[in-house]
Amino acid sequence: MASTKEYLDFVLEQLSELDEVSSRAMMGEYILYYRGKVFGGIYDDRLLVKPVPVAVKLMPDAKLELPYDGAKEMLLVDDVDNREFLREMVEAMYEELAPPKKRKK
């Protein structure tokens, strides 16, 4: 099942207090970026984030779920309605995220 543009728009609105949040459509789903680094995505209308240590600490009871077959597990964000929590979590995750990959020319 692909994610809806409406759910993506909702999540982006929840994160609108952060500068430099962007998304990219990929095979019916959406990859989410903060200041150029991938922090998560929208998969089957679920917000999943990378299980970096700070995210695990902020959501100790979060379920690990597969975004799609063959992918690495990610943390399911249950509290998508809490703008403040989402903003704080994404900001805190930034330092622990991998740098953007260099694109081949």
C-alpha positions in Angstrom: 0.0 0.0 0.0 1.4 3.4 -1.0 1.4 6.4 1.3 -1.0 9.2 0.7 0.1 12.8 -0.2 -2.4 13.9 2.5 -0.5 12.0 5.2 2.8 13.4 4.0 1.4 16.9 4.0 0.2 16.4 7.6 3.6 15.2 8.8 5.4 18.1 7.0 2.9 20.5 8.6 3.7 19.0 12.1 7.4 19.6 11.3 6.9 23.1 9.9 8.7 24.8 12.8 11.9 23.3 11.6 13.9 24.9 8.7 15.1 22.7 5.9 12.7 19.7 6.3 12.1 18.2 2.8 10.7 15.0 1.3 11.3 13.0 -1.9 8.8 10.6 -3.4 10.2 7.1 -3.9 8.2 4.1 -5.1 4.9 5.3 -3.6 6.5 6.3 -0.3 8.4 9.4 0.9 11.9 9.8 2.3 12.2 12.6 4.8 15.3 14.9 5.2 16.4 17.4 7.8 19.1 19.8 6.7 20.1 17.3 3.9 20.3 14.2 6.1 17.8 11.3 5.9 16.0 11.0 9.3 13.1 8.8 8.3 10.2 8.4 5.9 6.5 7.9 5.4 5.8 4.2 4.6 2.2 2.9 4.4 1.0 6.1 6.0 3.3 5.5 9.0 6.0 7.9 10.2 9.2 5.8 10.7 12.5 7.2 11.8 16.0 5.8 11.9 16.8 4.0 15.2 19.7 6.3 16.2 20.5 6.2 19.9 18.7 9.5 20.8 15.5 8.4 19.0 15.6 5.1 20.9 16.1 7.1 24.2 13.2 9.5 23.4 10.9 6.6 22.4 11.9 3.7 24.6 8.6 1.8 23.9 8.5 2.4 20.2 8.1 -0.7 18.0 10.7 -1.5 15.4 9.0 -2.0 12.0 10.1 -2.7 8.5 9.4 0.1 6.1 9.4 -2.4 3.2 10.6 -6.0 2.5 14.4 -6.2 2.7 14.9 -2.9 4.5 16.5 -2.2 7.9 14.1 -1.8 10.8 13.0 1.7 11.8 11.2 3.1 14.8 7.5 3.7 14.5 6.5 7.2 15.7 3.2 6.9 17.5 2.9 10.5 18.7 2.6 12.2 15.3 0.1 14.7 16.7 2.7 16.1 19.2 4.4 18.9 17.2 6.8 19.8 20.0 7.9 16.3 20.5 8.5 15.7 16.8 10.5 18.9 16.4 12.7 18.1 19.4 13.3 14.6 18.3 14.3 15.5 14.7 16.6 18.2 16.0 18.2 15.9 18.5 18.7 13.2 15.9 20.6 15.4 13.5 24.0 14.9 15.0 23.6 11.2 15.0 22.5 10.9 11.4 24.8 9.8 8.6 26.0 12.6 6.3 24.4 12.9 2.9 26.0 10.6 0.3 27.9 12.2 -2.5 26.0 11.9 -5.8 27.9 10.5 -8.8 28.2 12.8 -11.7 
